[in-house]
Amino acid sequence: MAHLELCAPCVFALEAVVSREIKALGFVVNKVEDGRVYFLSDEYGIARANLWLRTADRVLLKIGEFYATSFEELFENTKSLPWDEWIPKEGSFPAAKASSVRSKLFSTSDIQSIVKKAVVEKLKEKYRINWFSECGASYPIHIFVFKDKVTIYLDTSGVSLHKRGYREIGSPAPIRETLAAALVSLTPWKEGRLLIDPFCGSGTIPIEAALKGLNIAPGLKRSFVSEKWFRIPEKLWDRARQEAQDSIKYDNDIRIQGYDIDDKVIKIARSNAKKAGVEDYIHFQQRDVRDFSSKEKYGFIVTNPPYGERLEDIKTVEQLYKDMGKVFSTLDTWSFYILTAHDGFERYFGRKADKKRKLYNGMMKTDLYQYFGPKPPKKDTID
């Protein structure tokens, strides 16, 4: 199998989390840039990365890289790339996405058009035909131009990796599955320890925690565009899925709870957890955060409370943060990981975070406020 360079785009500030995941899968990380982690693998690695990566947006196959300051350079350099090694003559190859930052070539629609024409010309020469039906498997092309350096990829995922297949319906302003998984990964939570989301909405954080805790590959219940590529035979996908199936640890002591004030979204959360196959590992309940209490020691709260994005909501949200501060102050051995876009969170919560980490929830800049509780005594931990 070929030695390939793959790229895992991700939310800014999650590069270290994505790198850890990639290394844990046994791949070699060879470069990290803002919002992109590059690693080396082969065709089997494409299948495994798509199935297993929890916090990356997709898996891209790097086809080539060059500098271009004119459309002629873009055309000629694109045409010189080995497109026929991947795209068969019946393949569909849309120039699906282009972005340009601080470059002379800035019109993304023109960039897409030129790249498409260049690929057509290359394949015309190779297959000795003048017209392509594009009725076969899809090979979406992504183009990224930064400071005149053009990097061209084939998208092996298709639909973004945050779409696991379990969340068909959601509550208002849901957190993406990839970000929810990242929040859990940024904590030292493990089996045997209690994890609670008191603003669980449609259940994304508890579900992602359960998938991680049971070692369930997040892509196991969905399909990927590269499953139909001739370069990645069906037997490789079957092997990767079987490996993922065999890796599930259903006997792990998973203790997760999700609460929300809205009974309707709790019903949605239960339905989503069932679709994800983790309904037996999460206790969902309608409950106001102000009524929260626990006799448990050394638990984790991982949550994405309301931000107060609309002006009329801000006072309500600030009062909510004050109430959270009072309720959580009784949990002096717990750890809290709270994601919000409200700059004054610590002031209303009544306590300065031990650590603050910038993250993006969609296009919105947020902060993850981290409050570290003490480690439990050795006898209470599960190795």
DRENDO-1510 file (C-alpha; in Angstrom, 1 decimal, always signed):
<recs>
REC; n; res; u; v; w
REC; 1; MET; +0.0; +0.0; +0.0 .
REC; 2; ALA; +1.1; +3.5; -0.8 .
REC; 3; HIS; +2.7; +5.9; +1.7 .
REC; 4; LEU; +0.2; +8.8; +1.9 .
REC; 5; GLU; +0.1; +12.2; +3.5 .
REC; 6; LEU; -3.3; +12.9; +5.2 .
REC; 7; CYS; -4.6; +16.0; +6.8 .
REC; 8; ALA; -7.1; +16.3; +9.6 .
REC; 9; PRO; -8.7; +19.8; +9.7 .
REC; 10; CYS; -10.1; +20.8; +13.0 .
REC; 11; VAL; -11.4; +23.8; +15.1 .
REC; 12; PHE; -8.6; +26.3; +15.9 .
REC; 13; ALA; -7.0; +25.5; +19.3 .
REC; 14; LEU; -7.8; +21.8; +19.1 .
REC; 15; GLU; -4.7; +20.8; +17.1 .
REC; 16; ALA; -3.0; +19.3; +20.2 .
REC; 17; VAL; -6.1; +17.2; +21.0 .
REC; 18; VAL; -6.4; +15.9; +17.4 .
REC; 19; SER; -2.6; +15.2; +17.3 .
REC; 20; ARG; -2.9; +13.0; +20.4 .
REC; 21; GLU; -5.8; +11.1; +18.8 .
REC; 22; ILE; -3.8; +10.5; +15.6 .
REC; 23; LYS; -0.7; +9.3; +17.5 .
REC; 24; ALA; -2.9; +7.0; +19.7 .
REC; 25; LEU; -4.0; +5.3; +16.4 .
REC; 26; GLY; -0.3; +4.6; +15.6 .
REC; 27; PHE; +0.1; +7.2; +12.9 .
REC; 28; VAL; +3.0; +9.6; +12.6 .
REC; 29; VAL; +2.2; +13.3; +12.8 .
REC; 30; ASN; +4.6; +15.1; +10.5 .
REC; 31; LYS; +3.3; +18.7; +10.6 .
REC; 32; VAL; +0.9; +20.8; +12.7 .
REC; 33; GLU; -0.6; +24.2; +11.4 .
REC; 34; ASP; -3.4; +26.4; +12.6 .
REC; 35; GLY; -6.5; +24.2; +12.2 .
REC; 36; ARG; -4.7; +21.4; +10.4 .
REC; 37; VAL; -2.8; +18.3; +11.5 .
REC; 38; TYR; -0.9; +16.3; +8.9 .
REC; 39; PHE; +0.0; +12.7; +9.3 .
REC; 40; LEU; +1.4; +9.8; +7.4 .
REC; 41; SER; -0.4; +6.6; +6.6 .
REC; 42; ASP; -1.7; +4.3; +3.9 .
REC; 43; GLU; -5.1; +3.3; +2.4 .
REC; 44; TYR; -6.0; +1.3; +5.4 .
REC; 45; GLY; -5.2; +4.4; +7.5 .
REC; 46; ILE; -7.8; +6.4; +5.6 .
REC; 47; ALA; -10.5; +4.0; +6.8 .
REC; 48; ARG; -9.2; +3.8; +10.4 .
REC; 49; ALA; -8.8; +7.6; +10.7 .
REC; 50; ASN; -12.4; +8.2; +9.4 .
REC; 51; LEU; -13.8; +5.7; +11.8 .
REC; 52; TRP; -11.9; +6.7; +14.9 .
REC; 53; LEU; -11.1; +10.5; +14.9 .
REC; 54; ARG; -13.4; +12.1; +17.5 .
REC; 55; THR; -12.3; +15.7; +17.3 .
REC; 56; ALA; -11.2; +16.3; +13.6 .
REC; 57; ASP; -13.7; +17.7; +11.0 .
REC; 58; ARG; -12.7; +15.4; +8.2 .
REC; 59; VAL; -9.8; +13.4; +6.7 .
REC; 60; LEU; -8.2; +14.9; +3.6 .
REC; 61; LEU; -5.8; +13.1; +1.3 .
REC; 62; LYS; -3.1; +15.6; +0.1 .
REC; 63; ILE; -2.6; +15.3; -3.7 .
REC; 64; GLY; -0.1; +18.1; -4.1 .
REC; 65; GLU; +1.3; +21.5; -3.0 .
REC; 66; PHE; +2.8; +24.4; -5.0 .
REC; 67; TYR; +3.0; +28.2; -5.3 .
REC; 68; ALA; +0.8; +30.1; -7.7 .
REC; 69; THR; +0.2; +33.8; -8.2 .
REC; 70; SER; -1.6; +33.5; -11.5 .
REC; 71; PHE; -4.4; +31.4; -12.9 .
REC; 72; GLU; -2.1; +30.0; -15.5 .
REC; 73; GLU; +0.3; +28.7; -12.8 .
REC; 74; LEU; -2.7; +27.3; -10.9 .
REC; 75; PHE; -3.9; +25.5; -14.0 .
REC; 76; GLU; -0.5; +24.0; -15.0 .
REC; 77; ASN; +0.5; +23.0; -11.6 .
REC; 78; THR; -2.8; +21.4; -10.9 .
REC; 79; LYS; -2.7; +19.5; -14.2 .
REC; 80; SER; +0.7; +18.1; -13.4 .
REC; 81; LEU; -0.6; +16.3; -10.2 .
REC; 82; PRO; -1.3; +12.5; -10.3 .
REC; 83; TRP; -5.1; +12.7; -10.5 .
REC; 84; ASP; -5.4; +9.4; -12.5 .
REC; 85; GLU; -3.9; +7.5; -9.6 .
REC; 86; TRP; -7.1; +8.2; -7.7 .
REC; 87; ILE; -9.9; +9.2; -10.0 .
REC; 88; PRO; -11.2; +6.5; -12.5 .
REC; 89; LYS; -12.7; +7.6; -15.8 .
REC; 90; GLU; -16.3; +7.3; -14.5 .
REC; 91; GLY; -15.5; +9.1; -11.2 .
REC; 92; SER; -17.2; +12.3; -10.2 .
REC; 93; PHE; -14.7; +15.0; -9.1 .
REC; 94; PRO; -16.4; +18.3; -8.0 .
REC; 95; ALA; -14.2; +21.1; -6.9 .
REC; 96; ALA; -16.2; +21.1; -3.7 .
REC; 97; LYS; -14.5; +23.7; -1.6 .
REC; 98; ALA; -11.9; +26.4; -1.9 .
REC; 99; SER; -10.5; +29.0; +0.5 .
REC; 100; SER; -8.0; +31.7; +0.0 .
REC; 101; VAL; -6.1; +33.7; +2.7 .
REC; 102; ARG; -3.6; +36.5; +2.1 .
REC; 103; SER; -3.0; +35.4; -1.5 .
REC; 104; LYS; -3.0; +37.0; -5.0 .
REC; 105; LEU; -5.6; +34.5; -6.2 .
REC; 106; PHE; -8.5; +35.4; -4.0 .
REC; 107; SER; -11.7; +34.5; -6.0 .
REC; 108; THR; -12.7; +31.1; -4.6 .
REC; 109; SER; -15.2; +30.5; -7.4 .
REC; 110; ASP; -12.5; +31.2; -10.1 .
REC; 111; ILE; -10.0; +29.0; -8.2 .
REC; 112; GLN; -12.6; +26.1; -8.2 .
REC; 113; SER; -13.3; +26.6; -11.9 .
REC; 114; ILE; -9.6; +26.6; -12.9 .
REC; 115; VAL; -8.8; +23.5; -10.8 .
REC; 116; LYS; -11.8; +21.6; -12.2 .
REC; 117; LYS; -10.7; +22.4; -15.8 .
REC; 118; ALA; -7.1; +21.4; -15.0 .
REC; 119; VAL; -8.2; +18.0; -13.6 .
REC; 120; VAL; -10.4; +17.4; -16.7 .
REC; 121; GLU; -7.5; +18.1; -19.0 .
REC; 122; LYS; -5.2; +15.7; -17.1 .
REC; 123; LEU; -7.8; +12.9; -17.1 .
REC; 124; LYS; -8.5; +13.5; -20.8 .
REC; 125; GLU; -4.9; +12.9; -21.6 .
REC; 126; LYS; -4.7; +9.8; -19.4 .
REC; 127; TYR; -7.9; +8.1; -20.4 .
REC; 128; ARG; -7.9; +9.4; -24.0 .
REC; 129; ILE; -11.6; +10.5; -23.9 .
REC; 130; ASN; -13.1; +13.9; -24.3 .
REC; 131; TRP; -16.2; +13.7; -22.1 .
REC; 132; PHE; -16.6; +12.4; -18.5 .
REC; 133; SER; -20.0; +11.1; -17.4 .
REC; 134; GLU; -19.0; +11.5; -13.7 .
REC; 135; CYS; -21.6; +8.8; -12.9 .
REC; 136; GLY; -19.3; +6.9; -10.5 .
REC; 137; ALA; -17.9; +7.3; -7.0 .
REC; 138; SER; -17.4; +10.9; -5.8 .
REC; 139; TYR; -13.9; +12.4; -5.3 .
REC; 140; PRO; -14.5; +15.8; -3.8 .
REC; 141; ILE; -11.6; +18.2; -4.4 .
REC; 142; HIS; -10.7; +20.8; -1.7 .
REC; 143; ILE; -8.3; +23.7; -2.4 .
REC; 144; PHE; -6.6; +25.7; +0.3 .
REC; 145; VAL; -4.5; +28.8; -0.7 .
REC; 146; PHE; -2.5; +30.5; +2.0 .
REC; 147; LYS; +0.1; +33.2; +1.2 .
REC; 148; ASP; +0.1; +32.0; -2.5 .
REC; 149; LYS; +0.9; +28.4; -1.5 .
REC; 150; VAL; -1.8; +26.1; -2.9 .
REC; 151; THR; -2.5; +22.8; -1.3 .
REC; 152; ILE; -5.0; +20.4; -3.0 .
REC; 153; TYR; -6.7; +17.5; -1.4 .
REC; 154; LEU; -9.3; +14.8; -2.0 .
REC; 155; ASP; -11.9; +14.7; +0.7 .
REC; 156; THR; -12.1; +11.1; +2.0 .
REC; 157; SER; -14.9; +11.7; +4.5 .
REC; 158; GLY; -17.7; +13.3; +2.5 .
REC; 159; VAL; -20.1; +14.5; +5.1 .
REC; 160; SER; -18.2; +16.2; +8.0 .
REC; 161; LEU; -17.0; +13.8; +10.7 .
REC; 162; HIS; -19.1; +15.6; +13.4 .
REC; 163; LYS; -22.2; +14.0; +11.8 .
REC; 164; ARG; -21.9; +10.7; +13.6 .
REC; 165; GLY; -25.4; +9.6; +12.5 .
REC; 166; TYR; -27.1; +9.6; +16.0 .
REC; 167; ARG; -28.3; +13.2; +16.1 .
REC; 168; GLU; -31.1; +13.5; +13.6 .
REC; 169; ILE; -32.9; +16.1; +15.7 .
REC; 170; GLY; -31.5; +18.5; +18.2 .
REC; 171; SER; -32.2; +21.3; +20.7 .
REC; 172; PRO; -31.6; +24.9; +19.9 .
REC; 173; ALA; -27.9; +26.0; +19.6 .
REC; 174; PRO; -26.4; +22.5; +19.9 .
REC; 175; ILE; -22.7; +22.0; +20.4 .
REC; 176; ARG; -21.0; +20.0; +17.6 .
REC; 177; GLU; -20.1; +16.4; +18.3 .
REC; 178; THR; -16.4; +17.0; +17.6 .
REC; 179; LEU; -16.3; +19.9; +20.1 .
REC; 180; ALA; -18.2; +17.9; +22.7 .
REC; 181; ALA; -15.7; +15.1; +22.3 .
REC; 182; ALA; -12.9; +17.5; +22.7 .
REC; 183; LEU; -14.3; +18.9; +25.9 .
REC; 184; VAL; -14.3; +15.4; +27.3 .
REC; 185; SER; -10.8; +14.7; +26.0 .
REC; 186; LEU; -9.5; +17.8; +27.8 .
REC; 187; THR; -10.5; +16.3; +31.2 .
REC; 188; PRO; -8.8; +13.5; +33.0 .
REC; 189; TRP; -12.2; +11.7; +33.3 .
REC; 190; LYS; -12.1; +7.9; +33.0 .
REC; 191; GLU; -14.3; +4.9; +33.7 .
REC; 192; GLY; -15.4; +4.6; +37.3 .
REC; 193; ARG; -15.7; +8.4; +37.8 .
REC; 194; LEU; -19.0; +10.3; +37.5 .
REC; 195; LEU; -19.5; +12.8; +34.7 .
REC; 196; ILE; -22.5; +15.1; +34.6 .
REC; 197; ASP; -23.7; +17.7; +32.1 .
REC; 198; PRO; -26.4; +19.8; +33.9 .
REC; 199; PHE; -27.3; +21.6; +30.6 .
REC; 200; CYS; -27.2; +18.6; +28.4 .
REC; 201; GLY; -29.8; +19.7; +25.8 .
REC; 202; SER; -30.0; +17.0; +23.1 .
REC; 203; GLY; -27.3; +15.0; +25.0 .
REC; 204; THR; -24.2; +15.6; +22.8 .
REC; 205; ILE; -21.6; +15.9; +25.7 .
REC; 206; PRO; -22.9; +12.8; +27.6 .
REC; 207; ILE; -23.2; +10.7; +24.4 .
REC; 208; GLU; -19.7; +11.7; +23.3 .
REC; 209; ALA; -18.4; +10.8; +26.8 .
REC; 210; ALA; -20.1; +7.4; +26.7 .
REC; 211; LEU; -18.6; +6.7; +23.2 .
REC; 212; LYS; -15.2; +7.5; +24.4 .
REC; 213; GLY; -15.6; +5.7; +27.7 .
REC; 214; LEU; -16.7; +2.5; +26.0 .
REC; 215; ASN; -14.0; +2.9; +23.3 .
REC; 216; ILE; -16.7; +3.0; +20.5 .
REC; 217; ALA; -15.4; +4.5; +17.2 .
REC; 218; PRO; -17.5; +7.5; +16.6 .
REC; 219; GLY; -17.8; +6.8; +12.8 .
REC; 220; LEU; -19.0; +3.2; +13.3 .
REC; 221; LYS; -22.7; +4.0; +12.4 .
REC; 222; ARG; -22.1; +6.1; +9.3 .
REC; 223; SER; -20.6; +5.9; +5.8 .
REC; 224; PHE; -17.8; +7.7; +4.1 .
REC; 225; VAL; -17.4; +8.9; +0.5 .
REC; 226; SER; -14.1; +7.0; +0.1 .
REC; 227; GLU; -15.8; +3.6; +0.8 .
REC; 228; LYS; -16.5; +3.5; -2.9 .
REC; 229; TRP; -13.0; +4.4; -4.1 .
REC; 230; PHE; -11.2; +1.7; -6.1 .
REC; 231; ARG; -7.9; +2.4; -4.2 .
REC; 232; ILE; -9.5; +1.4; -0.9 .
REC; 233; PRO; -10.9; -2.1; -1.4 .
REC; 234; GLU; -14.1; -3.1; +0.5 .
REC; 235; LYS; -12.1; -5.7; +2.5 .
REC; 236; LEU; -10.0; -2.9; +4.0 .
REC; 237; TRP; -13.1; -1.1; +5.2 .
REC; 238; ASP; -14.5; -4.4; +6.5 .
REC; 239; ARG; -11.3; -5.0; +8.4 .
REC; 240; ALA; -11.3; -1.5; +9.9 .
REC; 241; ARG; -14.9; -1.8; +11.0 .
REC; 242; GLN; -14.3; -5.3; +12.5 .
REC; 243; GLU; -11.3; -3.9; +14.4 .
REC; 244; ALA; -13.5; -1.1; +15.7 .
REC; 245; GLN; -16.3; -3.5; +16.7 .
REC; 246; ASP; -13.8; -5.8; +18.5 .
REC; 247; SER; -12.3; -2.8; +20.4 .
REC; 248; ILE; -15.6; -1.8; +22.2 .
REC; 249; LYS; -15.4; -2.3; +26.0 .
REC; 250; TYR; -19.1; -2.7; +27.0 .
REC; 251; ASP; -18.0; -3.9; +30.5 .
REC; 252; ASN; -16.4; -0.6; +31.4 .
REC; 253; ASP; -17.9; +1.2; +34.5 .
REC; 254; ILE; -19.4; +4.2; +32.8 .
REC; 255; ARG; -21.2; +6.7; +35.0 .
REC; 256; ILE; -22.7; +9.6; +33.1 .
REC; 257; GLN; -25.7; +11.8; +33.8 .
REC; 258; GLY; -27.4; +14.5; +31.8 .
REC; 259; TYR; -29.9; +17.0; +33.1 .
REC; 260; ASP; -31.9; +19.8; +31.5 .
REC; 261; ILE; -34.7; +22.0; +32.6 .
REC; 262; ASP; -36.6; +21.2; +29.4 .
REC; 263; ASP; -38.4; +17.8; +29.4 .
REC; 264; LYS; -38.8; +17.9; +25.6 .
REC; 265; VAL; -35.0; +18.0; +24.9 .
REC; 266; ILE; -34.4; +15.3; +27.5 .
REC; 267; LYS; -36.7; +13.1; +25.4 .
REC; 268; ILE; -34.6; +14.0; +22.4 .
REC; 269; ALA; -31.4; +13.2; +24.3 .
REC; 270; ARG; -32.7; +9.8; +25.2 .
REC; 271; SER; -33.6; +9.1; +21.6 .
REC; 272; ASN; -30.1; +10.3; +20.4 .
REC; 273; ALA; -28.4; +8.1; +23.0 .
REC; 274; LYS; -30.4; +5.1; +21.8 .
REC; 275; LYS; -29.4; +5.7; +18.2 .
REC; 276; ALA; -25.8; +6.0; +19.3 .
REC; 277; GLY; -26.1; +2.7; +21.2 .
REC; 278; VAL; -25.2; +4.1; +24.6 .
REC; 279; GLU; -28.7; +4.6; +26.2 .
REC; 280; ASP; -27.9; +2.0; +29.0 .
REC; 281; TYR; -24.8; +4.0; +30.1 .
REC; 282; ILE; -26.4; +7.5; +30.6 .
REC; 283; HIS; -29.0; +8.6; +33.0 .
REC; 284; PHE; -31.1; +11.6; +31.6 .
REC; 285; GLN; -33.4; +13.5; +33.8 .
REC; 286; GLN; -35.4; +16.8; +33.7 .
REC; 287; ARG; -33.8; +18.9; +36.4 .
REC; 288; ASP; -33.0; +22.6; +37.1 .
REC; 289; VAL; -29.3; +23.2; +37.8 .
REC; 290; ARG; -30.4; +25.2; +40.9 .
REC; 291; ASP; -31.7; +21.9; +42.3 .
REC; 292; PHE; -28.5; +20.0; +41.7 .
REC; 293; SER; -26.7; +18.2; +44.5 .
REC; 294; SER; -24.6; +15.1; +44.8 .
REC; 295; LYS; -23.2; +13.0; +47.6 .
REC; 296; GLU; -20.6; +11.6; +45.2 .
REC; 297; LYS; -17.0; +12.7; +45.6 .
REC; 298; TYR; -14.5; +13.5; +42.8 .
REC; 299; GLY; -17.0; +13.9; +40.0 .
REC; 300; PHE; -16.7; +16.0; +36.8 .
REC; 301; ILE; -19.1; +18.6; +35.4 .
REC; 302; VAL; -18.6; +19.2; +31.7 .
REC; 303; THR; -21.1; +21.6; +30.3 .
REC; 304; ASN; -22.0; +24.2; +27.7 .
REC; 305; PRO; -24.5; +26.5; +29.5 .
REC; 306; PRO; -26.5; +29.3; +27.8 .
REC; 307; TYR; -24.4; +32.3; +26.7 .
REC; 308; GLY; -27.0; +35.0; +26.6 .
REC; 309; GLU; -26.4; +35.8; +22.9 .
REC; 310; ARG; -29.5; +38.0; +22.7 .
REC; 311; LEU; -29.4; +41.2; +24.7 .
REC; 312; GLU; -32.6; +40.4; +26.6 .
REC; 313; ASP; -31.2; +37.1; +27.8 .
REC; 314; ILE; -27.9; +38.5; +29.2 .
REC; 315; LYS; -29.3; +39.4; +32.7 .
REC; 316; THR; -31.0; +36.0; +33.0 .
REC; 317; VAL; -27.8; +34.2; +32.0 .
REC; 318; GLU; -25.7; +36.2; +34.5 .
REC; 319; GLN; -28.1; +35.3; +37.3 .
REC; 320; LEU; -27.9; +31.7; +36.2 .
REC; 321; TYR; -24.0; +31.8; +36.4 .
REC; 322; LYS; -24.4; +33.3; +40.0 .
REC; 323; ASP; -26.7; +30.4; +40.9 .
REC; 324; MET; -24.3; +27.9; +39.4 .
REC; 325; GLY; -21.5; +29.3; +41.5 .
REC; 326; LYS; -23.5; +28.9; +44.7 .
REC; 327; VAL; -24.6; +25.3; +43.8 .
REC; 328; PHE; -21.2; +24.1; +42.6 .
REC; 329; SER; -19.4; +25.7; +45.7 .
REC; 330; THR; -20.8; +22.8; +47.7 .
REC; 331; LEU; -19.0; +20.3; +45.4 .
REC; 332; ASP; -15.5; +21.2; +46.7 .
REC; 333; THR; -13.9; +17.9; +45.5 .
REC; 334; TRP; -15.3; +18.1; +42.0 .
REC; 335; SER; -13.8; +19.4; +38.8 .
REC; 336; PHE; -15.7; +21.7; +36.5 .
REC; 337; TYR; -15.2; +22.3; +32.7 .
REC; 338; ILE; -17.5; +25.1; +31.6 .
REC; 339; LEU; -17.6; +26.4; +28.0 .
REC; 340; THR; -19.1; +29.9; +27.5 .
REC; 341; ALA; -18.8; +32.9; +25.3 .
REC; 342; HIS; -19.7; +35.3; +28.1 .
REC; 343; ASP; -16.5; +37.3; +29.0 .
REC; 344; GLY; -17.7; +38.0; +32.6 .
REC; 345; PHE; -18.3; +34.3; +33.5 .
REC; 346; GLU; -15.8; +34.1; +36.4 .
REC; 347; ARG; -17.1; +37.3; +38.0 .
REC; 348; TYR; -20.7; +36.0; +38.1 .
REC; 349; PHE; -19.6; +32.4; +38.9 .
REC; 350; GLY; -17.7; +33.8; +41.9 .
REC; 351; ARG; -14.4; +32.0; +41.3 .
REC; 352; LYS; -11.4; +32.4; +39.0 .
REC; 353; ALA; -10.7; +29.4; +36.8 .
REC; 354; ASP; -7.5; +27.4; +37.4 .
REC; 355; LYS; -7.0; +27.5; +33.6 .
REC; 356; LYS; -8.8; +29.1; +30.7 .
REC; 357; ARG; -8.6; +27.8; +27.1 .
REC; 358; LYS; -9.8; +29.6; +24.0 .
REC; 359; LEU; -12.0; +27.4; +21.8 .
REC; 360; TYR; -14.4; +28.0; +18.9 .
REC; 361; ASN; -18.0; +26.8; +19.0 .
REC; 362; GLY; -18.8; +27.2; +15.3 .
REC; 363; MET; -17.7; +30.7; +14.4 .
REC; 364; MET; -18.1; +31.9; +18.0 .
REC; 365; LYS; -15.1; +32.5; +20.2 .
REC; 366; THR; -15.6; +30.9; +23.6 .
REC; 367; ASP; -13.5; +30.0; +26.6 .
REC; 368; LEU; -13.3; +26.7; +28.4 .
REC; 369; TYR; -13.1; +27.6; +32.2 .
REC; 370; GLN; -11.4; +24.7; +33.9 .
REC; 371; TYR; -11.6; +24.2; +37.7 .
REC; 372; PHE; -9.5; +21.3; +39.0 .
REC; 373; GLY; -10.7; +19.3; +42.0 .
REC; 374; PRO; -8.3; +17.2; +44.0 .
REC; 375; LYS; -7.3; +13.7; +42.8 .
REC; 376; PRO; -9.2; +10.9; +44.5 .
REC; 377; PRO; -7.3; +8.6; +46.9 .
REC; 378; LYS; -5.6; +5.7; +45.2 .
REC; 379; LYS; -8.1; +3.1; +46.5 .
REC; 380; ASP; -11.0; +5.0; +44.8 .
REC; 381; THR; -9.4; +5.1; +41.3 .
REC; 382; ILE; -9.7; +2.4; +38.7 .
REC; 383; ASP; -6.4; +1.7; +36.9 .
</recs>
